Amino acid sequence: MDWLTMHDAVGNCKRNTIDLRCSNDEIIRVESTDLNGLPAVISSIKESEKKLETVPVVCEFPDVFPEELPKLPPVWEVEFGIKLVPWTIPISIAPYRMAPTELKELKSQLQELTDRGFARPSFSPWSAPVLFVKKKYRTMRMCIDYRQLNKVTIKNKYPLSRIDDLFDQLKGASVFSKIDLRSCYYQLRVRDSDVPKTAFRMRYGHYEFLVMPFGLTNTPAVFMDLMNQIFKQYLDRFVVVFTDDILIYSRDETEHAKHLKLVLQILRDKQLYAKFSKCDFWLRESVCERFLDDSNTDDKVASERYQIRMRDLNLRQRRWLELLKDYELVIDYHPGKANVVVDALSRKSLFVLRAMNDSEFLIDSNDCLRFRNRLCVLRNSELIPMILSEAHSSRMSVHPGSTKMYNDLKQQYWWHGMKRDISDLVSKCLICHQVKAEHQVPSGLLQPIMIPEWK
């Protein structure tokens, strides 16, 4: 079934319009020369059709689904802290440049954070720059570049749940509900002593977060710890928690009504808030099952490059792109290591010429080229694999390491890139990986010796 039939839509290419039919037979016309914003229109139509008052059980808890987070979160037994590597000094990075549209969005979001009490002016020696990432429907998410702070932060090893283990819990269930928390990280406070470390600065001043911001290294682990403690008595019974997503599963609708009410009551008591437009209730198949069915294809998984790593083309690259777009060609990167034709035709002769002019090269009585009294082997010679195999996997060698193997071979042979070839061979040897595997626990952070107090 095509897209137009599935959504009961009619497209007019001449007028650049698309007519969408709602469930109440109302016709909505989208008219634009650029229809890239059409998914946002469809999403808003779907959200308007789903109302909280019409959902059983959920309609009794309207305070759990506010339009915005009302206030600062309460103080939990779990607080977000930033524990640093010893002897770390404050890190301060200059702000990034921004486009006028980003500055306008930054001013708006900053005002919203300060009005709701999530951020405040700061005099901290720490600071990180601000950047924007485009969200799904062309809206902008303000992010703080905490990469330098993350490098000196001691990582929290709290385990995240395995997805395949969570799927196993759904056996026998037939009714599901999914609750997505609203701005989940903003519902957990930062420890008072660590608030200055979250500082960020931009054109409009220097601020710091009172709630857990996006971008810090330990935020998923800490929030997962909080959710596990809140729903501890119901885990593995009818609740699955993964960071800010809560999945409730039951065998029938009567049981599901009780389970859903228990979870919503906990959210009300703990003052945790969800986003109704992202929640799904009373489903006959779980969201994860539908995802698995859709992903059961022969297509490979492809990841989009993250926005922060995308580079803008300079003027010269743009001119080349403008020139090449008129030709049907594909530019593939061909590394020099794989460019054997070039090695055979040009680089080989350059090596011989270099050897003729170098006083360290000489020709012995057998007309063999030697370098410092060692036999020279051409780079692309078939002798190199034979020499490496004999020196590594023969009965007399018994798989030495790269250093031992190099020290043995360099007494008799020499070729360009010899040490690199030996390292590559040893790193690809399966027997060496099995026998010489590292069995020791990685060393932790060094602890300073306590200074004795003399009486």
N, C-alpha and C positions, 0 to 999 in steps of 0.2 A: 504494500500500500504506500503511495507516495505521500509527501508532506501535505499537499493541498487537500487531498481526500481525508487524511487523518484528522486534520484540524478544521474541516468544513470551511475552507477558505477559497476565495476566488481572486485571482491575480489579473491585473490589466497592465500589460507591459507598456502600452502606448501612453497611458495616463500616469504610470508609475504609482499605482495604488494596489492595495490588497484589502479585501473585505473579509472580516472575521465574524463568524456567527457565534454568539454566546449561548449559554444554556437556556436563557429566557427569550430566545429568538431575536435578541437585539443585535443589530448590525453595527460593527465598529469599523470605520474605514481609516486605514493608515496610508497617508499620502505624503510621499517624500521622494526626492531624487536619490537619497541614500537610505536604504532599508536595513543598514547594519544594526540599527537600534530596535528592530522588530522583535528579537527574543525578549528584550526588556518589556515590551508592550504585552506580549503573550504572558509573560510571568506575572505582570501586574493584574491581568484579567483573571488568571487562575487564582491569585491571592485574594482578589475581591470576591470570588465565588465561594471561598472557604471562610466561614465565619465561626468564631469561637462559641457563640450562643447555640449553634446547632449540633455541637459535638457532645455526645453523652459523657457524663462524669467530668469532662474537661470544663464544661460550662459552670461548674461549681467553684472553679479556682481561677477567676479572671485576674486576680492580683499576681498570679505566677507568670502571666504573659503581658507585661507592660510594654508600651511603645518604646520606652527608654529606661535605662537603669536609673532608679529613683535617687540613690544616694551612695555614699561610700559603703563598702561591704563591712559586715561586722568583723570583729577580731576572732579568728578561728584558732583551733588548737594547732593547725598547720599554718606557718607563716613562710613567705618567700624570702629567703636570704641569699646573699651573694658572698660566698666564702672564697677568698683569693689565695693564690699561691704566696707563700711567705716572701717578704721584702719587695712586694709590688708597690710601685709609686703610682699616684693618680695619672690617668690617661686623659688627655684633652686633644680633640681633633677639630680642625676648622670646619665651618659649615660648608655644605655643597652649594653650588650655584643652582638656581631654579628658574624655570620659565614663569612668565607672568601668570599663567593659569594655575600653576602649582603654588605660587605665592598666595593667590587668592584663596585657594582651597586650604592651604596651611593656616592662614589667618582664621578661617572659619572653624576648622577642626580644633585649633589651639584654644579659641574662645570657648568652644563647647567643653573641652576637657577642664578648663579652669572654672567654668560656671558650675559644673557638676562635682567639683572638688577632687577630680582624679589627678590633677597636676597643679603645681604651685611654683611661684618664682623661686629661683635657687641661687645660692652663692657658693656652690660646691666647686672644688678644684677639678672634678671629673666633668667631662662633656663628650657627647657623641653627636655626629651630624644627623640630619633628618633627610629622608628621601621618600618618594611616592612610588607605589606599585599599582598598576591598573588592575582593578578587579574584573569580575566576569562581565558585568554590564556597563563597562566604561566608567565606572566610578573609581575614585582614587582612595587608596588606603595609605594612611600616614604610617611610616615605619622608621624606626631608629636603627642606625647602623652600629650595632653593638659588637662587631666582629673583633675589635681589639680588646674589648673588655672580656669577651668570651674566651680569648686565648689565655688569659691569666686567671680564669675562674676554675676552681676545682669542680670537676664534673660530678653530678649526682647520679649514682648508679641504681636508682630506684627502677625496678623492671616495669616496662610497659607490657600490656597483655599481648599474647600471640593471637593473631587473627584466626588461625586455623583452630586454636583451642576454643575461641569464642563461638565459632560456627558449630562445634560439637555440642554445645549446650542447648542448641535450638531443636534438638531431636524431639519429635512428638508434639511440638507446638504448632498451633494453627492460627492464632490471632496475635498480632504484633502492634506495638506503638513505638514510635521513635520521637524522643524529645531532644532538641538541640538548644543548648544554653545560649543566651544572648551575651555576646562579648565576654566569653567565659573568663579570660585573663583579668578583666577589670573587676571581677567579683572576688578577688583575693588580694589582701593587703601586702605591702612590702614591709619587712621588719624596719623599725624606725632607724636603727643604726646603719642600714644599707640603703636608705632612701637617697642620700647624696650620690651614690654610685650609678643611679639610673638617670642622672642629669643629661639633658640634651640642649643644644643651643642652635639658634637659627637667626634669621634677620630680625625677628621680633623679640629676642631676648633669650634668657637662660632659665630653663625650667627643669623640674624633677618630678618623677611619678610617685604618687602615694599608693597606687595599685600596680599590679604586676603587668609590665608592658610586653608587647610583642617583640621578639627578636633576641631575647636572652636565652642562654644555652640550657638552663635547667628548668625552664617554665613548664614543659610538658610533664616532666617527672614529678614536680611538686604538685601540679594540679591533679595528676592521676592519683597521687597519694591522698589528697583531700577527698576526691570522689570515692575512693575505696573505703576510707574511714566512714564517710557518711552513709554509704549503702552496704556496709560490711555484712549486716545480718541478712540481706536479701540477695547477695551475690551467689551465683551458681544455683539459685532457686527459681527466680523469674526475672532477674535483672542482669543485664550486661552493660558494663561501663567501659568506654574508651575515650579518655580525656573529657571533652565536652558533650559527647553523644551518649544518650541513655536509651537502651533498647529494652522494652518490656515484652515478654513473651508468655503466652498462656495456652492451655489446651482448648478452652472454650470461652465464649463471650462472658458467661457468668463469672468465671474465675478471673478473666481479664479485667472486668470492672473493679473487682476488689484490689487486684494488683496495681492497676492504674491509679486508683484513689490513694493507696498507700504511698506510692512514689510522689504524687503531686502534693500530698500532705507533708512529706519530708521536705520537699522544695519550699513549701510555704513556711514551715517551722525554721528552716535554716536560712531563709531569706535569699534563696537562689532563684534566678529568674531565667525564663526560657523565651525563645523567639517563636511565636505561633506560626508565622509564615513558613518556617523551615521544619516544622514538626509534622508528623504523619501519625494518625490515630486509627485504630480499628482496621488494620490492614489484614488481608487474608494471606499475604505472602510478605516475608520480611524484605527490607530494603537490600540486605546483603544477598539474599537469594536472587533477587532480580538483577543485582549487579553481576553475580556469577553467571547467570544465564546470558546476559548481554555480552560478557567478556569471553564467552566460549566460542571464539572465532580463530581463524588461522592468521589473523593480523598480528604483527609484532607490536609490542608496547613501545611507544615513542614518547619521550619526555621533552617538554618545551624548555628551552634555555631560560634560565631565570633572568628577570629584567635587569638586575644589577650588573650582570655579566655581558649584556648586549652592548656592543660598541657602535657609536655613531660613525658613519662613513665620513671621511674628510672630502674636501672638494675634488682632489685628484681621483679618488676612488669613485666618486659619483660620476665624474666625466667618463671614466672607463665603463662603468655600469650602463651609462646612457648609450655608449657606443656599441657595447656587446649585446644589448637586448634585442637588436635587430637581426642577430644571427642565431641560428639554431645550433648551439654548442653547449657543452657541459664541461665545466672546469673541475678537474679532479686533481687532488694533491698527490704527487708521486714522489715519495721520499728518495733521497739520494742513495740510501742503502739498497733500495730495490732497483735502482737504475743501473742494471748490469751492463747495458749496451754502452753507456757513457764510460763506465769503468774499463771495459774491454778496449775501447777505441782511443780514448784520450788520456785517461788518468794513468793507464799502464805505462805509456811512453813517457809521461812526465816523471814517473818514479825512476825509470831507467836513466833519464837525463840528470836527475838530481843525484843519483848514485855515482854517475861519471864525474861530477864536479865536486863530490864530497871526499875529503881525504880519509874519512873513516871507512869508506868502502874500498875493497880491493878484490882482485881476481886471483885465485890460487892456481896451483899447478894443474889442477883438473878442470880449469876454465869454469869454476863455480864462484859466484859472487858471494863475498863474505862481508859482514858488518861487525867490526870489533872481534874478529876471529870467530864469528858465529855464522852459520849457513843461512843465507837469505832465501826466503820462500816468497814467491809472488803472491799478491793479495788474493787473486782469483784462482789460484792453483788448486788442483784436486788433491794435492798432498796435505793441505791444512786439515781437512776433516779426518784423514787417516792418521796424522800425527796426534791430533786431539783425542781421537778414539783410543789409540794405543797408550797414550799417557794417562787416560782416565779410567777406562773400563777393562783393561787387560788384566791378566792374572798377576802380573808383577806390580800393578798400580793400585788396585783395590780402592778406587774412588777417592782420591785425595781431594782436599779442598782447593779453592781457586788460588790461594796464596802459595800453598805447597806445590801445586801443579805448575804455576807460573815460574817459581824459583827453579824447578827442575828443568823445564823446557828452555828457559832463557840461557842456560849454559851451552846449549847446542844450536838453537834455532833463533831466528828473528824474522818477523814480518810486521808490517804496519797494522796497528790495531790488535796486536797479539793479546794483550792483557784483557781487552774488552771481549774478545772471542772466547777466551778461557772462562771469564765470569759468566757469559751467556750460556755456555755449555753446562757448567756446574749448576746454575740456577734452574735449568730445565731437566736435570737428572732426577727421575722419580725415586731411585734408590737412595740418593743423598737426602732427599726430602723426608723419606720414611725413617732412615736410620739416624740422621743428624738433626731431627726436629728439636725445637726448644721445649724443654719440659719444665723449666723453672717458672715460677710466678713472676710477672713483671714487678720490678722494684717500685715501691711507692715513694711518696715525698719524704725527703730527709727531715728528721726531727731534730731540733737543736738540743744540745745537752744542757740540762738544768745547771745553773750556776749555784754552787753551794753558798749558803748564808753562814758566815763565820760569827761566832759569838764574841 
